[in-house]
Amino acid sequence: MKVDVAIIGAGPAGLTAAVEIARNGLSAAVIDEYYRPGGRLLGQYYEDPYAPADQRTWDGKKEADQLEEKARSLGVHIFMNVTVWAVSGKWRVDMAGGDLPAITSNVLLLATGSVEKALPVPGWTLPGVISVGAAQTFTNLHHVAVGKKVMMAGIDPLSLSVMIELKNAGVHVAGMALPPMSSVTGKNKTPLQTVERLQDVAGLAPNLLVRKLGKFALKRFPKLTASGLRFNLLKVNNVPIHLRKAIVKIEGEKNVEAVTLQSVSVDGKPAGKTESVEVDTVCLSNGLYPLIDLAQTAGCRLVDMPELGGTVPLHGPDMTTKVSGLFVAGNITGIEGAKVAMAQGRLAAASILQSLGKQAAITVDEAMTEVTNAREKAPLRFLPDIEEGRIKMNKIWEAESAHG
Amino acid sequence: MDDMIICRCEGVYLSDILKAIEEGASSVPGIKKRVRAGMGYCQGRVCQPVIRDMLESKTGGEKMPPQQRAQTPVRPVLLDDMIRR
């Protein structure tokens, strides 16, 4: 099969780009490893206070279904349960798991998204330990209870949301604790940094967090830092949030049986006392990082940019790369929410159409403004310095372009 | 200190990686060549960020420690699928 544009990743960025490309008269194919289109959209369900009145509830599954339907009605070829294991030439996409061994295209769009970052704790390889993203997918997509009694490690916007979703689904959450402090496996956030981050989030999206956490909890965040975190324990939806305790060990013979928590000082130093809490499931949350392996094999230069969540392909503000015919969109360019990914998908499509000499319904400039708007209105910001990261990337891009 | 697996695919322990760092490894490929971390099924998708953090906290240089290069095939693939190519 030959298409104008091959898109890898059927998440919000990839599907939106496919719709835009097909709508403007070019052929597109979307390929994804998962069995169902939508990517991370599939696990999302929340209220967005900044959305128009009739779109306040963000039902990711519904969004995914609508995008898929739109794409299919426009003739986009969607390959699910298919793994791309190589990209080469300009372009050949090698696939495994489906009927077709490969497709060829003039343009390649990488919308491969992000992966969860592991959080190693002694005992983290025991059955019963899962990542927060897995917990979200099990709960919201598959309606499967992840356990009878769950401890969560890592206190951040995502894990707090998932905790509430678990509670709503009737799962007993025994508590949330910090990741191991000053561990050999890397620096994790101290109690103070954790609270500051939560305050940052609360300031950005008051309505969302008020709905999620309740007014009472939110009001206490500023007080927590002011008082040097003297309130060690915060309860959200009746779940104890241990802001001064870190998980140090997960115990069990064949499965998770308990976790060991240790008190820590405000700046993350162990402060003696440990306790054991009986649980059968541990849910680890350590953020996301961009999945860039295909970009690297396609010859794209990579840039380390912690502000964007890790290592990202060098790309311009219009989603182009230095490799001709190669474009990127979505979380591969930095960790942000689904609406930003969708706007980036539309932008990538506009840039692709322009590069092929096609008139698009939306100009590249208009699409770039839409990305900025989506970023400003994002109900949740995953990385505090995302805007700084975007500016830095643009500067590197400009410098590289000046050199030719 | 409690030991634990860091590279789940190849069963490489934290102590193996710390030893490799002591022996002079200063990059993810350096660790990989010594102890096989990142050489398994997932090709370092799980352990590479962790190992990089470990290297950074141990060596603490200005630049982030070098990563391994993604190679084709980027996912496990049957020889049959490669031959069909």
Contacts between the chains, C-beta under 8 A, distances in Angstrom:
chain1	res1	chain2	res2	distance
A	33	B	75	7.8
A	83	B	75	4.8
A	83	B	77	7.2
A	84	B	74	7.6
A	84	B	75	7.4
A	85	B	72	7.0
A	85	B	73	3.9
A	85	B	74	5.8
A	85	B	75	4.7
A	85	B	77	4.5
A	85	B	81	7.5
A	86	B	72	4.3
A	86	B	73	5.7
A	86	B	74	6.9
A	88	B	72	7.4
A	94	B	73	7.8
A	94	B	81	7.9
A	94	B	85	5.9
A	96	B	75	7.3
A	96	B	77	4.8
A	96	B	78	6.7
A	96	B	81	4.2
A	101	B	81	6.7
A	101	B	84	4.2
A	101	B	85	5.8
A	102	B	85	6.5
A	115	B	45	5.9
A	117	B	49	5.2
A	117	B	50	7.8
A	118	B	46	4.9
A	118	B	47	6.9
A	118	B	49	6.9
A	118	B	50	5.5
A	120	B	4	5.9
A	120	B	5	8.0
A	120	B	6	5.9
A	120	B	14	7.3
A	120	B	50	5.8
A	121	B	4	7.3
A	122	B	2	3.6
A	122	B	3	7.4
A	122	B	4	4.6
A	123	B	2	7.8
A	123	B	4	7.0
A	124	B	4	6.5
A	124	B	5	8.0
A	125	B	4	7.1
A	125	B	5	5.0
A	125	B	8	6.1
A	184	B	1	7.4
A	184	B	14	6.7
A	184	B	18	6.9
A	184	B	54	6.3
A	184	B	57	7.3
A	185	B	6	7.2
A	185	B	14	7.1
A	185	B	50	5.3
A	185	B	53	6.2
A	185	B	54	5.7
A	186	B	50	6.6
A	186	B	53	3.0
A	186	B	54	6.5
A	186	B	56	7.5
A	186	B	57	6.1
A	187	B	53	7.3
A	187	B	57	6.4
A	249	B	2	6.2
A	289	B	49	5.9
A	291	B	45	7.7
A	292	B	70	7.4
A	293	B	43	7.4
A	293	B	45	7.9
A	293	B	70	3.6
A	293	B	74	4.5
A	294	B	70	7.5
A	294	B	74	6.0
A	296	B	69	6.5
A	296	B	70	4.2
A	297	B	70	5.5
A	297	B	71	6.9
A	297	B	72	5.3
A	297	B	74	6.2
A	304	B	63	7.9
A	304	B	64	4.8
A	310	B	49	7.0
A	311	B	67	6.7
